[in-house]
Amino acid sequence: MKTNFFKTTLVLGLSLSIFSCNNDDDTITEDANAISKSDVTATYGNLVYQTYLDSYNSALDMQSAIEDFIATPSEDSFTAAKQAWLDAREFYGLTEAFREATGPIDTESETWSLGTEGQMNAWPIDESYIDYVAAGTEEYANDYDSIIGDDTITIDQATIAGLNENINDKSISAGWHAIEFLLWGQDNTMPVDDLPGTRAFTDFTTADHADRRALYLQTATDLLVSDLNALTTTWATGGTYRAVFESLDQDVALKQLINGAFFIAGDELSSERILNPVNSTNGIGGLGQEDEHSCFSDNTHRDIYANAKGVYNVIFGEYSTVSGASFFDLVKQANPAQAATLLTAAENAMEKVNAIANNAQPFDYLITLESSTDTNFGVVMQSFVALQDWADEISASATAIGISL
């Protein structure tokens, strides 16, 4: 079990316990009705595919709404495009539990690699790298000569992809948050005002570089849809990576799926997306909103929920029409007491995350009310603690079935 409260690194070496060594059978017990590791990895493959498929289909809807807006720009079509982004974002958030699982989204060195995670979801953004920013915001938006403002730069998918993180990890040109910025613009209101970015649709009609801005929005959207299509295709039955995954040693495959859930709960969501914004001084008034995940649309509360729900789906082997043998089932079979502890930790984490997701106040305001050094934590830091505890129990549960994270 990993017990470091502020852990941000993962131990990725595979270490199998004596419980799984010298045993050619992949079952935890000799019971003929026992759930096997191969049952669990089969459920996971189906779950990953269905989640990516739903994300891809919702991105197609977003693509259509953005095309409609560009063709007939108006306040109504702009609102519809933004709503389509919000709807699609909900599905993508569930897929993040498949990261750090040695899969195609963030592996770059194999023949089956796609390595597109940073191209799809990198953040935070130096906004001026893409488009104009308000005077006085250069401290946190930087002061690049924007891609849209530079007529010598060709706007196409290859160029946008090639420029992504070309200077540093905040020079983002592609993905969800580039599209989000183009739709909402900077959020330069104070968190207490409970307002997202206020970009006018006329930025795409009568403003300087309106045509290039519209082309950029369309191109970035098309690139994201293409990336999601590639992930869906490779995880489909008979797909390139699905075949690789199904050929793995069962302990290796199981470790990979557990590690993705562990990483999101114990590091990316809890530390990067919750703790860091609480402690950040970036953004208007030094209040940290520049480092919240979906800062332009004020959708971070839904990001947090979707990421946690994605972890829950992996642990319990259920999503949409997919339901089958799960990691939790294996743990319950091997060590019922540990399974009960894992379930309690999962339910507590989801309860704490829902306190953010359903809060009357936006996330960028909630983080102004808390500090990581508070004696009594509020809803944001309570979710951090609960997610860290959940990650600890995921690790302990992996140990219970002979897998060391």
Residue pairs with C-beta under 8 A, 6 or more apart in sequence:
1 392
1 393
1 395
1 396
1 399
2 11
2 266
2 391
2 392
2 395
2 405
3 392
5 388
6 271
6 275
7 266
7 267
7 271
7 388
7 391
8 267
8 271
8 272
9 267
10 100
10 259
10 262
10 263
10 266
10 267
10 405
11 404
11 405
12 259
12 405
13 404
14 251
14 252
14 255
14 404
15 404
16 251
16 402
16 403
16 404
17 399
17 402
17 403
17 404
18 402
19 334
19 401
19 402
20 251
20 401
20 402
20 403
25 36
26 36
26 37
26 38
26 250
26 251
27 34
27 35
27 36
27 37
28 34
28 35
28 36
28 37
28 330
28 333
28 334
28 401
29 333
29 334
34 333
35 325
35 329
35 330
35 333
36 250
36 325
37 250
37 251
37 253
37 254
37 330
37 401
38 250
39 324
39 325
40 254
40 257
40 317
40 324
40 325
40 326
40 327
40 329
40 330
41 245
41 246
41 248
41 250
41 253
41 254
41 257
42 246
42 324
42 325
43 317
43 322
43 323
43 324
43 325
43 326
44 253
44 257
44 314
44 317
45 235
45 242
45 245
45 246
46 322
46 324
47 313
47 314
47 317
47 318
47 319
47 322
48 95
48 98
48 103
48 235
49 232
49 235
49 236
49 237
49 239
49 242
50 319
50 320
50 321
50 322
51 91
51 94
51 95
51 98
51 310
51 313
51 319
51 320
52 95
52 98
52 228
52 231
52 232
52 235
53 232
53 236
54 91
54 94
54 320
55 88
55 91
55 92
55 94
55 95
55 228
55 232
56 225
56 228
56 229
56 231
56 232
58 87
58 88
58 90
58 91
58 92
59 88
59 92
59 221
59 224
59 225
59 228
60 225
61 84
61 87
61 88
62 81
62 84
62 85
62 87
62 88
62 221
63 221
63 222
63 225
64 84
65 77
65 80
65 81
65 83
65 84
66 81
66 84
66 179
66 217
66 218
66 221
67 218
68 77
68 80
68 81
69 77
69 78
69 80
69 81
69 201
69 204
70 204
70 214
70 217
70 218
73 201
73 204
73 205
73 214
74 201
75 201
77 201
78 183
78 201
78 204
81 183
82 183
82 184
82 297
85 176
85 179
85 180
85 183
85 297
86 297
86 299
86 302
89 176
89 294
89 299
89 302
89 303
89 306
90 302
90 306
91 306
92 120
92 121
92 176
92 228
92 306
93 302
93 303
93 305
93 306
93 307
93 309
93 310
94 306
94 307
94 309
94 310
94 313
94 319
95 105
95 231
95 310
96 121
96 264
96 268
96 269
96 306
96 307
96 310
97 260
97 261
97 264
97 307
97 310
97 311
97 313
97 314
98 105
98 260
98 310
98 314
99 105
99 106
99 117
99 260
99 263
99 264
99 268
100 106
100 259
100 260
100 263
100 264
100 268
101 256
101 257
101 259
101 260
101 263
102 256
102 259
103 241
103 245
103 256
103 260
104 112
104 113
104 114
104 115
104 231
104 234
104 235
104 240
104 241
105 114
105 115
105 116
105 117
105 120
105 231
106 115
106 117
106 118
107 113
107 114
107 115
108 115
112 234
112 240
112 241
112 244
114 227
114 230
114 231
114 234
116 227
116 230
116 231
118 164
118 165
118 175
119 161
119 164
119 174
119 175
119 223
119 227
120 174
120 175
120 176
120 224
120 227
120 228
121 175
121 176
121 177
122 164
122 165
122 169
122 172
122 174
122 175
122 177
123 172
123 177
123 293
124 170
124 172
124 177
124 282
124 290
124 291
124 295
125 170
125 172
125 177
125 178
125 181
126 141
126 142
126 144
126 170
126 171
126 172
127 133
127 137
127 141
127 142
127 181
127 186
128 138
128 141
128 142
128 143
128 144
128 146
129 142
129 144
129 146
129 147
129 167
129 170
129 171
129 172
129 173
130 146
130 147
130 148
130 172
130 173
130 178
130 181
130 182
130 216
131 146
131 147
131 148
131 149
131 181
131 182
131 213
131 216
132 146
132 148
132 149
132 208
133 141
133 142
133 143
133 186
134 141
134 186
134 188
137 186
137 188
137 284
140 282
140 283
140 290
141 186
142 170
144 171
147 153
147 155
147 160
147 163
147 173
147 216
148 155
148 209
148 212
148 213
148 216
149 208
149 209
151 212
153 159
155 212
155 215
155 216
155 219
156 219
157 219
157 222
157 223
157 226
160 173
160 174
160 178
160 216
160 219
160 220
160 223
161 173
161 174
161 223
163 171
163 173
163 174
164 171
164 172
164 173
164 174
164 175
165 171
165 172
166 173
172 178
173 220
174 220
174 223
174 224
175 220
175 224
176 224
176 294
177 294
177 296
178 220
179 217
179 220
179 221
179 224
180 294
180 296
180 297
180 299
181 197
181 296
182 199
182 213
182 216
182 217
182 220
183 199
183 217
183 296
183 297
184 196
184 197
184 198
184 199
184 296
184 297
185 197
185 198
185 199
185 203
185 296
186 197
186 199
186 296
187 195
187 196
187 197
187 284
187 289
187 295
187 296
187 298
187 364
188 197
188 198
188 284
189 195
189 198
189 284
190 284
190 285
190 287
191 285
191 287
191 289
191 362
191 364
191 365
191 367
191 368
192 365
192 368
194 298
194 361
194 362
194 365
195 298
196 296
196 297
196 298
196 299
197 296
197 297
200 207
202 210
203 210
203 213
204 210
204 213
204 214
204 217
207 213
233 239
233 240
234 240
234 241
234 242
235 241
235 242
236 242
245 253
248 256
251 402
251 403
254 327
254 330
254 401
254 403
255 398
255 403
255 405
257 314
257 327
258 314
258 327
258 394
258 398
258 403
258 405
259 405
260 314
261 311
261 314
261 315
261 327
261 394
262 391
262 394
262 395
262 398
262 405
264 307
264 308
264 310
264 311
265 308
265 311
265 349
265 387
265 388
265 390
265 391
265 394
266 387
266 388
266 390
266 391
266 392
266 394
266 395
267 391
268 307
269 304
269 307
269 308
269 311
269 387
270 383
270 384
270 387
270 388
270 391
271 384
273 292
273 293
273 300
273 303
273 304
273 307
274 304
274 380
274 381
274 383
274 384
274 387
275 372
275 381
275 384
276 291
277 288
277 289
277 291
277 292
277 293
277 300
277 363
277 364
277 367
278 288
278 367
278 370
278 371
278 372
278 380
278 381
278 384
279 288
279 371
279 372
280 288
280 290
280 291
280 367
281 287
281 288
282 288
282 289
282 290
282 291
283 289
283 290
283 291
283 295
283 364
284 290
287 364
287 367
287 368
288 364
288 367
288 368
289 295
289 364
289 367
292 300
292 363
292 364
292 367
293 300
293 303
293 304
294 300
294 302
294 303
295 364
298 362
298 363
298 364
300 362
300 363
300 364
301 356
301 357
301 359
301 362
301 363
302 357
304 353
304 356
304 357
304 363
304 383
305 353
305 354
305 356
305 357
308 349
308 350
308 353
308 387
309 350
311 390
312 346
312 350
313 319
314 327
315 326
315 327
315 328
315 342
315 346
315 394
316 326
316 327
316 328
316 346
317 323
317 324
317 325
317 326
317 327
317 328
317 329
318 326
327 397
328 339
328 342
328 343
328 397
330 401
331 338
331 339
331 342
331 397
331 400
331 401
332 339
334 400
334 401
335 397
335 400
335 401
338 393
338 396
338 397
338 400
339 397
341 393
341 396
341 397
342 393
342 394
342 396
342 397
345 386
345 389
345 390
345 392
345 393
346 390
346 393
348 386
348 389
348 390
349 383
349 386
349 387
349 389
349 390
351 386
352 379
352 382
352 383
352 385
352 386
352 387
353 383
353 386
353 387
355 379
355 382
355 383
356 363
356 366
356 379
356 380
356 383
359 366
359 379
363 380
366 378
366 379
366 380
367 380
369 378
369 380
370 377
370 378
370 380
370 381
371 381
372 381
372 384
374 381
377 384
377 385
394 405
395 405
398 404
398 405
